[in-house]
Every structure is written in C-alpha cells, then in structure tokens.
Amino acid sequence: MQAIFKAINDLFSFIIPLSDFLWDFPTNFEWYRNIPILGNFSFAIILLVGSGIIFSFRLGFVQVTYFKKGINVMTEKRTIKTGISPLASFFLSTAMRVGPGNIIGVTGAIATGGPGAIFWMWISAFFGMATAYMEGTLSQIFKEEKGNEFIGGLPFYGRMLLGNKVGVGIFLSLLYIFYALCCLPAQGFNVVSSIGRMAEIAASRTIESNSTFYYITGVLVVIITAIIVFGGIKKVSRITDRMVPVMAVLYVVVVLILIIINIAQVPYFIKSVFSGAFKPEAFFGGVFGTVLAQGVKRGLMSNEAGQGTITMSAATAETKHPCEQGIISSIGVFLDTIVICTLTGFVVIMAHCWSTDQKEAWAALDKLPKFTESVARLTPGTAFNAIMTFLVTLCFCLFAFTCLLGMISFSEIAANRISKNAALINTVRIVSLLVAGFGILCNIAGLELGNLWAFSDLGNILIVYFNVPIIYIGAKCVISADRHYKKNDGTPFTSKIIGRNDCKYWDTRALNS
C-alpha cells in the first residue's frame, strides 16, 4: 500500500514546479526580476489585484457602498419558490470559502512571507470583493432553472458570453471538476485526521493511523457525505445552513478568547503586519515579492475571488435582482479573509513562534501543527491548552467537511452544463466520493500527499486565467445591471437591460410578474 502511495506522490511531484511557474510568471525570468518594483509582481498578482482595482472604480466601490444593503438582503424574510434563499446561498458559498486554507493557508503564508503577508491578504480581499460582485452578478444573470432548483456559475455564464458554444460550457465544467478532484483528497484527509486528533486529545493517548478507529471513521465520513450530497443542492444547503454559523462563531469565539488573554500582544501584531509589508528594503529586493505573492496566493486560495469556483452557489439563490447576489458574494470575501483569516493571523503572529529562538523547530512542523503550537504558546495551563486545541481542531474539521460538501455539490452543478442526465450527475458524485476516499486512505496509510496541495494551487491559477478574461467580457452586462439596480425604479430586470436577449429566466419572470 505504501509503495503505491509513494509512486503516486512521485508521479505528482512535477506539479509543484509547474504550479510555481504559473503563479510566479514572469518573475521566474531574470530580465523581468531586474525591473525595479515591477519585477516583484507576477502576472497572476497583476491580473487579480489589478482587475479588482479596475472593477472597484468602474462600479463605484460597491464593496463599501453596498455593504449595509447586502446585510439587509441576507436577513430579509422571503418566500422562496425555486432554489434557495440569498442567506442559504451565502452559507453554501461560505461552506466552500471558509476551509482549511483559512488556518493552514494563512499559517503557511506567514511561515514563508512573514507577517506582512497578512496585509496583502487584506488588500487582495478588499479589491477582490469587487471581482466577487462581478462573478456573483453574472451567475445570476445567466442562471437556469432545473426543476425546483437553480443552476449556474462559470460554465454557464462563460458559455453564454463566448457565443453560446456548447464546447465552451463543457470545457469550463470539466475545468472545475478537475479542480475539485485535485482538492478533494486533501479535504478527505483533513476531515479524518482532525477527527483522530480530537479523539487523541479526549483520550489523552496516541491513536495509530492504521487502527480500527480510523477505518471506522473513514467509512462513516464517506457514508455521511454520500447521504448528504445525493440529496441534492437543497439538502446540502440545509446542512450548511446549520454548520456554517456554528463553525464560524465557534472559531471567532475561540480566537477572541486567545486575543483577550494575550491582549498585550495586539500592538505587536499590528506593528509586525505593517512593518513586514512596508520595509523599505523589501521594495527593492526579493523579500517584497515573496511577501506580496504569499498574501495574494493564500488570500485567493481562501476567498476564491476571481477564481469562478464560488459562482455556482451564487446562481442557486432566488433573488429579486441579479445584483443582490453579487453584493452577497462580495460580503463572503469579507467574512472569509478580513475576518476569519485575520483571526488566524493574530494567533500565529502573537505567539512569536515564527520569530523566536524556536523558529527552526516551528518551521520543521507541518502547517496545522504550526498553528496548534502557536495556540499552545498563547494558552496558559495544560488543561486549558487541551480544551483550546480541541476546539481549534474541531473548527478545522468542520471547515474541511463543509469544503468537501461544497466541492462535490459545485461539481454536480458544473456537470449540469454538460448534461442534466441523472446518470452523469450520479457518476460525478460517486467519482468525487472515491477521490475523497483516496485522501482518507492516505491518512490511514500514514502518508500525506503534500504534492496535492500544489495541485490545488495549480487548479486555482488555471481557473483564474480562464475566468478573469470572461469577467471582462461580461463587464458591460454587470455594469448595465448595476446601473438598473441603482435606479430602483420598479421596472423588472430583463435581457434588454443589458442589451441581450438570452436571459431566459429573467425574461420569463418579468412576463409572469
């Protein structure tokens, strides 16, 4: 068994340099690196942050002007006939956004780029909120009805904006499914390994990864996941409606307790973040590029703005106007990065593990142990430390499980662009479960396929390179829709508002109203 896993891991080893090349291009060429200041910025960073800045100005900084309105839309009570409510869609997208990357991604970014990476996460998230608004609105404009559900997202708006070509929709669907399949083993691994870690804390003893406990746990995780995802999008949303508030509130409370206990370290956190982001020598050396790249890369991996992978959830909601869900998509980025990722940053930076004489020992740890070690440094007393570590691990487990559900559900929605045939949809569900099960087997075998994290990075950047240009093509549609939304003159949204004739759902809705 171990020989098989090692062979697979070796086979995937080429992904790391490929992923790094695409993320770093063209900074991996000396002639470009030698350009003052500009040589620190990769094309990916220019595309992501630059697009966010452009969209922010063109839309009048909707991430600020619409923030309060978005909260009102989410909390408004509505009667839903088709699809799910805007709030349920928000929870569904948060289930996907708020994942293990909010803990291990941020920890890894600080370990590689220092505290300054947090600042660039904030910047990328702020402007990414405008990009998320664009994506969410496009998803609503071009969504379709399937029975009592809505389906849509990147494969749907991509196809319509690129000439309604069947091949485009199929390609974008397969691209998302490929991305999800690359990420699912890590999520399956994370769920089972975190359950095992919680059991060890509760039992105060080590549990071997190949023990009966892990086999039973793995089987139960697969069965529970199958029961949920085979119930369809509405069933998944009912589960995430319950899980997301619990995991988000629990994580916020746990970290706030740590911050209050270590309140004297807060000025140190602020100083470290800003000095790390703006050291004068960093702007003219390789340090700045590393800090900024880590902040943007891990920020994207967490909030997924510009990636197109959250757009499926935006399409599932029944809204009064397409722009409503665009606002909610924007708020999702805020919650994920400005709130959750920042809380992780507080823990890691205030613990000083990254900068003290124990730095080498801390650097040798894997990403989650790095974080739990930081928790231990901030927690007085052995018993209290065990409680806090258990709660943090529980949050990590919930983050991974909701991510698992989200990836399988969104793969199902993407597959609908290829065919709405039940056999295809069930095949996607089964393959996804098998791939997640492979990650669980990796845990039982005592192996962690680290190269699969590079697969996630590769999937992230590939979708960005396809999705962002499509957003530019659809920008006129979003800006026209936004102008109509701001007018608020009581007229229904239709295809004519954006100069098209193919928004079938909205045209039918206007005729029936």
C-alpha positions in Angstrom: 0.0 0.0 0.0 2.7 2.5 1.0 4.6 1.7 -2.2 1.5 2.6 -4.2 1.1 5.9 -2.4 4.8 6.7 -2.8 4.6 6.0 -6.6 1.5 8.3 -6.9 3.3 11.0 -4.9 6.4 10.8 -7.1 4.2 10.9 -10.2 2.6 14.1 -9.0 5.9 15.7 -8.0 6.2 17.6 -11.3 3.1 19.6 -10.3 5.0 21.7 -7.8 7.4 23.4 -10.3 4.5 23.7 -12.8 2.3 25.4 -10.3 5.1 27.7 -9.1 5.9 28.6 -12.6 2.4 29.7 -13.5 2.0 31.6 -10.2 5.4 33.3 -10.5 5.5 34.0 -14.2 7.3 36.1 -15.4 9.2 36.8 -12.2 11.0 33.5 -12.8 12.9 35.2 -15.6 15.9 37.3 -14.6 15.4 40.1 -17.1 11.9 40.7 -15.6 13.1 40.4 -12.0 15.7 43.2 -12.6 13.0 45.7 -13.5 12.7 48.0 -10.4 9.5 47.4 -8.3 7.5 45.9 -11.3 9.9 42.9 -11.2 8.3 41.9 -7.9 4.9 41.5 -9.4 3.9 38.3 -11.2 1.3 38.3 -13.9 -1.1 36.4 -11.6 -0.9 39.2 -9.0 -1.3 41.9 -11.6 -4.3 40.1 -13.1 -6.0 39.5 -9.7 -5.3 42.7 -7.8 -5.3 44.9 -11.0 -8.7 43.5 -12.0 -10.1 44.1 -8.6 -8.9 47.7 -8.7 -10.4 48.3 -12.1 -13.8 46.7 -11.2 -13.8 48.7 -7.9 -13.5 52.0 -9.7 -15.9 51.1 -12.5 -18.6 50.0 -10.0 -18.1 52.9 -7.6 -16.5 50.7 -4.8 -19.6 48.5 -4.3 -17.7 46.7 -1.6 -18.2 49.8 0.6 -21.4 51.4 -0.8 -23.4 48.2 -0.9 -22.2 46.5 2.3 -25.1 47.5 4.5 -27.6 46.7 1.7 -26.1 43.2 1.4 -26.7 42.6 5.1 -30.3 43.7 4.7 -30.8 41.4 1.7 -29.4 38.4 3.6 -31.5 38.9 6.7 -34.8 39.8 4.9 -37.5 37.1 5.2 -38.7 35.8 1.9 -41.0 33.2 0.5 -38.8 31.0 -1.8 -40.5 29.1 -4.7 -37.4 28.0 -6.7 -33.8 27.5 -5.5 -32.7 28.7 -2.1 -32.7 32.0 -0.2 -29.9 34.5 -0.6 -28.9 33.7 3.0 -28.8 30.0 2.3 -26.7 30.7 -0.8 -24.3 32.8 1.4 -23.9 29.9 3.8 -23.4 27.5 0.9 -20.6 29.7 -0.5 -19.1 30.2 2.9 -19.0 26.4 3.4 -16.7 26.3 0.4 -14.8 29.5 1.1 -14.1 29.0 4.8 -12.0 25.9 4.7 -8.7 24.5 6.0 -6.9 27.2 4.0 -8.2 29.8 6.5 -5.9 28.1 9.0 -3.1 26.2 7.3 -3.0 28.6 4.3 -2.6 31.7 6.5 -0.1 29.9 8.7 1.9 28.8 5.6 1.8 32.3 4.2 3.3 33.8 7.4 5.9 31.0 7.6 7.0 31.8 4.1 6.4 35.5 3.7 6.3 36.8 7.3 3.5 38.8 9.0 3.5 41.3 6.1 1.6 38.7 4.0 -1.5 39.4 6.1 -1.6 43.0 4.9 -1.5 41.9 1.3 -4.3 39.4 2.0 -6.3 42.3 3.2 -5.6 44.3 0.1 -6.3 41.4 -2.3 -9.5 40.7 -0.4 -10.7 44.3 -0.4 -10.4 44.6 -4.2 -11.4 41.0 -4.6 -14.8 41.9 -3.2 -15.5 43.9 -6.4 -14.4 40.9 -8.5 -16.7 38.7 -6.5 -19.5 41.1 -7.1 -18.9 40.8 -10.8 -18.9 37.0 -10.7 -22.0 36.7 -8.5 -24.0 39.1 -10.7 -23.0 37.2 -13.8 -24.0 33.9 -12.2 -27.5 35.3 -11.5 -27.9 36.9 -14.9 -27.3 33.7 -16.8 -28.7 31.1 -14.3 -31.1 28.4 -15.4 -34.0 26.5 -13.8 -33.8 22.8 -13.3 -37.0 21.6 -11.6 -37.2 23.4 -8.3 -33.5 24.4 -8.3 -31.4 27.0 -10.0 -28.1 26.1 -11.6 -25.4 28.4 -13.0 -21.9 29.8 -12.5 -18.7 29.9 -14.5 -19.6 27.1 -17.0 -23.0 28.8 -17.7 -22.0 32.5 -18.0 -18.8 31.5 -19.7 -20.7 29.7 -22.4 -23.3 32.5 -22.9 -20.6 35.2 -23.0 -18.5 33.3 -25.5 -21.1 32.9 -28.2 -23.3 30.2 -26.5 -21.0 27.5 -27.8 -21.5 24.0 -26.3 -17.8 23.2 -26.3 -17.0 26.2 -24.1 -19.6 25.2 -21.4 -18.2 21.6 -21.4 -14.6 22.7 -21.2 -15.3 25.1 -18.2 -17.3 22.4 -16.5 -14.5 19.9 -16.9 -12.0 22.5 -15.7 -14.0 23.0 -12.4 -14.5 19.3 -11.9 -10.7 18.8 -12.5 -10.0 21.5 -9.9 -12.4 19.8 -7.3 -10.9 16.4 -7.9 -7.5 17.8 -7.2 -8.6 19.3 -3.9 -10.9 16.5 -2.6 -8.2 14.1 -1.4 -6.8 16.8 0.9 -10.2 17.5 2.3 -11.0 13.9 3.0 -7.6 13.6 4.7 -8.2 16.7 6.7 -11.6 15.6 8.0 -10.4 12.1 9.2 -7.0 13.3 10.6 -8.7 16.1 12.6 -11.3 13.7 14.0 -8.4 11.4 15.0 -6.6 14.3 16.6 -9.7 15.3 18.6 -10.0 11.7 19.8 -6.4 11.7 20.9 -6.9 14.9 22.9 -10.0 13.5 24.5 -8.4 10.1 25.3 -5.0 11.6 26.3 -3.2 9.0 24.2 -1.9 8.4 20.7 -4.1 6.5 18.2 -2.3 4.8 15.4 -3.4 6.0 11.9 -3.9 2.4 10.7 -6.1 1.4 13.7 -9.7 0.2 13.6 -10.8 3.7 14.8 -9.5 5.4 11.7 -11.1 2.7 9.4 -14.5 3.1 11.0 -14.2 6.9 11.0 -13.2 6.9 7.3 -16.2 4.7 6.3 -18.6 6.9 8.4 -17.3 10.1 6.8 -17.8 8.7 3.3 -21.3 7.4 4.1 -22.5 10.6 5.8 -21.1 12.6 2.9 -22.8 10.4 0.3 -26.2 10.7 2.2 -25.9 14.5 2.1 -24.7 15.0 -1.5 -27.1 12.5 -3.0 -29.9 14.6 -1.5 -29.1 17.4 -4.0 -28.3 21.1 -3.6 -31.2 21.9 -1.4 -30.2 19.2 1.1 -26.6 20.3 1.1 -27.8 23.9 1.7 -29.9 22.8 4.7 -26.8 21.2 6.2 -24.6 24.2 5.6 -27.3 26.5 6.9 -26.7 24.8 10.3 -23.0 24.1 10.2 -21.6 27.3 8.8 -22.9 29.6 11.6 -21.7 27.1 14.3 -18.2 26.7 12.9 -17.7 30.4 12.2 -19.0 31.6 15.6 -17.0 28.9 17.4 -13.8 29.8 15.6 -14.3 33.6 16.2 -15.0 33.0 19.9 -12.0 30.7 20.5 -9.6 33.1 18.8 -11.1 36.2 20.6 -10.5 34.4 23.9 -6.9 33.9 22.9 -6.6 37.5 21.9 -8.1 38.8 25.2 -5.8 36.6 27.2 -2.9 38.0 25.3 -4.2 41.5 24.8 -0.7 43.0 25.4 0.5 41.3 22.2 -2.0 43.1 19.9 0.2 46.2 19.3 3.0 43.7 18.4 0.6 42.1 15.8 -0.2 45.4 14.2 3.4 46.5 14.1 4.6 43.2 12.6 2.0 43.2 9.9 2.6 46.7 8.7 6.4 46.8 9.1 6.6 43.4 7.3 4.6 44.7 4.4 6.4 48.1 4.1 10.0 47.5 5.0 12.0 49.9 2.6 14.5 47.3 1.7 11.7 44.9 0.7 10.5 47.0 -2.2 13.9 46.8 -3.9 14.7 43.2 -3.1 13.2 39.7 -3.3 11.5 40.0 0.1 8.7 42.2 -1.1 7.8 39.8 -4.0 7.7 36.9 -1.6 5.5 38.7 1.0 3.1 40.0 -1.6 2.9 36.7 -3.6 2.2 34.7 -0.4 -0.5 37.2 0.7 -2.3 37.2 -2.7 -1.9 33.5 -3.4 -3.1 32.3 0.0 -5.8 35.0 0.0 -7.1 33.7 -3.3 -6.9 30.1 -2.1 -9.1 31.1 0.9 -11.7 33.6 -0.5 -11.5 32.4 -4.2 -12.4 35.9 -5.6 -11.8 35.9 -9.3 -11.5 32.1 -9.5 -15.0 31.3 -10.5 -15.3 28.4 -8.1 -17.8 30.0 -5.8 -20.1 31.2 -8.6 -22.2 28.0 -8.6 -23.6 28.9 -5.2 -24.4 32.5 -6.3 -26.6 31.1 -9.0 -28.6 28.8 -6.7 -30.4 31.7 -4.9 -33.9 33.1 -5.8 -33.3 36.9 -5.9 -35.3 40.0 -6.9 -32.4 41.3 -9.0 -29.1 39.7 -10.2 -27.1 42.4 -8.3 -28.4 41.3 -4.9 -26.4 38.1 -5.1 -23.4 40.0 -6.4 -23.4 42.0 -3.1 -23.7 38.8 -1.1 -20.8 37.3 -2.9 -18.7 40.4 -2.1 -19.6 40.1 1.6 -18.5 36.4 1.5 -15.0 37.5 0.7 -15.0 40.0 3.6 -16.0 37.3 6.1 -13.5 34.8 4.8 -10.4 36.9 4.6 -10.9 40.1 6.5 -12.5 38.3 9.5 -11.5 34.6 9.6 -8.0 34.7 8.0 -7.1 37.8 10.2 -8.1 35.9 13.3 -5.7 33.1 12.3 -3.0 35.7 11.7 -3.5 37.0 15.2 -2.8 33.6 16.7 0.3 32.8 14.6 1.9 36.2 14.9 1.2 36.9 18.6 2.6 33.5 19.6 6.1 34.6 18.3 6.9 31.1 17.2 7.8 32.3 13.8 10.4 34.8 15.1 11.9 33.4 18.4 14.8 31.1 19.1 12.3 28.2 18.5 11.8 29.3 14.9 13.7 26.3 13.4 11.7 23.8 15.4 8.5 25.6 14.5 9.5 25.7 10.8 10.0 22.0 10.7 6.4 21.3 11.7 3.6 20.8 9.2 1.1 23.6 8.7 -1.6 22.6 11.1 0.9 21.6 13.9 2.4 25.1 13.3 -0.9 26.6 14.2 -1.7 24.4 17.2 1.8 25.1 18.5 1.0 28.8 18.3 -2.3 28.1 20.2 -0.3 26.3 22.9 2.1 29.3 23.3 -0.9 31.6 23.8 -2.7 29.4 26.2 -1.8 29.2 29.9 -2.0 25.8 31.7 -2.0 22.3 30.3 -5.7 21.6 30.8 -6.9 24.9 29.2 -4.4 24.3 26.3 -6.0 20.9 25.7 -9.5 22.5 25.5 -8.5 25.2 23.1 -6.5 22.8 20.9 -9.6 20.5 20.8 -11.9 23.4 19.8 -9.5 24.7 17.1 -9.1 21.2 15.7 -12.9 20.9 15.7 -13.2 24.1 13.7 -10.6 22.8 11.3 -12.6 19.6 10.9 -15.8 21.5 10.2 -14.0 23.7 7.7 -12.7 20.7 5.9 -16.1 18.8 5.9 -18.1 21.8 4.6 -15.4 22.3 1.9 -15.8 18.6 1.0 -19.6 19.0 0.6 -19.2 22.3 -1.4 -16.7 20.9 -3.9 -18.9 17.8 -4.6 -22.1 19.9 -4.9 -20.5 22.5 -7.1 -19.0 19.7 -9.3 -22.6 18.5 -9.7 -23.8 21.9 -10.7 -20.9 22.2 -13.2 -21.8 18.8 -14.7 -25.3 20.1 -15.4 -23.7 22.3 -18.1 -22.5 19.1 -19.8 -25.8 17.3 -19.4 -28.7 17.3 -16.9 -28.9 13.5 -17.2 -29.2 11.8 -13.8 -26.6 9.2 -14.7 -23.9 11.8 -15.3 -24.7 13.7 -12.1 -24.6 10.5 -10.1 -21.3 9.5 -11.7 -19.8 12.8 -10.7 -21.0 12.3 -7.2 -19.6 8.8 -7.0 -16.2 9.7 -8.5 -15.9 12.6 -6.1 -16.6 10.4 -3.1 -14.0 7.9 -4.3 -11.4 10.6 -4.7 -12.2 11.9 -1.2 -11.9 8.3 0.0 -8.4 8.1 -1.5 -7.4 11.0 0.7 -8.8 9.2 3.7 -6.7 6.1 2.8 -3.6 8.3 2.6 -4.3 9.2 6.2 -4.8 5.6 7.3 -1.6 4.6 5.5 0.2 7.3 7.5 1.1 9.3 4.4 0.3 12.9 3.5 0.4 13.6 -0.2 1.9 17.1 0.1 2.0 17.4 -3.7 -1.8 17.5 -3.8 -1.6 21.0 -2.2 0.4 22.1 -5.3 -2.5 20.6 -7.3 -4.8 22.9 -5.5 -2.6 25.9 -6.4 -2.5 24.7 -10.0 -6.2 24.4 -10.2 -6.6 27.8 -8.6 -4.4 29.7 -11.1 -5.7 27.8 -14.2 -9.3 28.8 -13.4 -8.2 32.4 -12.7 -6.5 32.6 -16.1 -9.8 31.5 -17.8 -12.3 33.2 -15.5 -11.0 36.7 -15.2 -10.9 37.3 -19.0 -14.5 36.1 -19.2 -15.5 38.5 -16.4 -14.0 41.3 -18.5 -16.1 40.2 -21.5 -19.2 40.2 -19.2 -18.3 43.5 -17.5 -20.7 45.5 -19.7 -23.6 43.3 -18.6 -22.8 43.7 -14.9 -22.3 47.5 -15.2 -25.7 47.8 -17.0 -27.4 45.6 -14.5 -25.8 47.6 -11.6 -27.0 50.9 -13.2 -30.5 49.4 -13.3 -30.3 48.2 -9.7 -29.2 51.7 -8.5 -32.1 53.3 -10.3 -34.6 51.2 -8.3 -37.5 52.5 -10.5 -39.6 49.4 -10.1 -39.1 48.0 -13.6 -38.2 44.3 -13.7 -34.7 43.1 -14.8 -34.8 41.6 -18.3 -32.3 40.8 -21.1 -32.9 44.2 -22.7 -31.4 45.9 -19.6 -28.0 44.6 -20.6 -28.5 44.7 -24.4 -29.1 40.9 -24.8 -32.0 38.5 -25.5 -30.8 35.3 -23.8 -31.5 35.8 -20.1 -34.4 33.3 -20.3 -35.2 33.1 -16.6 -35.4 36.8 -16.0 -37.4 37.4 -19.2 -39.9 34.7 -18.2 -40.1 36.1 -14.6 -40.8 39.6 -15.9 -43.7 38.3 -18.1 -45.2 36.4 -15.3 -45.0 39.2 -12.7 
